[in-house]
């Protein structure tokens, strides 16, 4: 072999490396690196744009190309020492001044030994002036820190304005695992400043994009109320807001530290029939069958003096009905005045009630009657109206309160006239 400045380059061609080309090394096609006599092929392949480390062994969970960066100065790695780094750089001017834009490095987290060899993976980026800053750290004990070099939990996200998001583990206070959004008011002489009444603890925003702009569509926020944070005691209020089509945020609901829920705008809507407000925490009476308030409704209905066998040819000067339904109770009121009673056959009824009554046997509701005018009743008898089972009509009867018999008599068409009038209110079960 030849000599250069008095030193032997290699004792044989096998100790040399060469790129396997046709004599020119400038190629965009990957070519292998071989030993000097073109025998052994190494894992490295090169082109003018790419370097590849190839593993020709059958692929498996333990195979694949390996790029190893290591540090070995003959001494044990100490805590905070760098094992290796990958830098990404580019020219910042026309004079080929290369600046690092980002880097990834591995840093030991303790002095190494046979049983201790932990390291953090740290990611840096450059915003300007070649000044690199840490943005992400994966620690040796499986923690992730964003904006902090010392994460205190599995995921810890910090920002310069005092907001911190981190995963919280079950502790002495019995808190369940979850994510915590925390807020401090900066520091004073190295200590956090107390968050006081009215301060925002943190907000979660939900946003949608419009071209290159983000617009908040809703957010959930928490503010301190009832004084400052002292002795681990805090009163907080949770607020829910959404935006209108104009983009203005409006507060719709709050939950205060006493547990009271206030709905500022809109309704509470039950999306499934049969669901409602449960009073399961209250004491129960014998025979209780439901503790859920699942319905409320208001509306109108049309009262009709009808016959159980048929009705026709009627006209009214007044025919008005309103109702309110709360759960399974309906309160229906009406005012009806005939001008022509028409044809009423069989039993006299008041029909048109807005909901079908309960089908439970022997459970009847009776009406409170007022302005009973121009009825033809037997002497000393009074008018009554009770709700029929499983229907939308009530039956008229009369009875003599002070007579020898207290049995009720069902009314017919002969008991009403062309100018009969009635006001009444009935509360019945459905």
DAGIPE-V581885 format. One record per helix or strand of 2 or more residues. SS is the DSSP state (2 for helix, 1 for strand). FROM is the first residue (numbers start at 1). TO is the last residue. Records with the same first field share a line. If there is no record, write none. Layout:
# DAGIPE-V581885
SS=FROM-TO ; FROM-TO
This chain:
# DAGIPE-V581885
1=3-4 ; 7-8 ; 17-19 ; 31-35 ; 41-46 ; 51-53 ; 82-91 ; 98-108 ; 119-128 ; 131-138 ; 144-146 ; 155-158 ; 163-168 ; 178-183 ; 187-188 ; 191-192 ; 200-210 ; 213-230 ; 233-243 ; 249-255 ; 261-263 ; 277-278 ; 292-293 ; 296-300 ; 304-307 ; 310-312 ; 315-326 ; 329-340 ; 343-345 ; 348-351 ; 366-375 ; 382-387 ; 393-399 ; 409-410 ; 416-429
2=13-15 ; 413-415
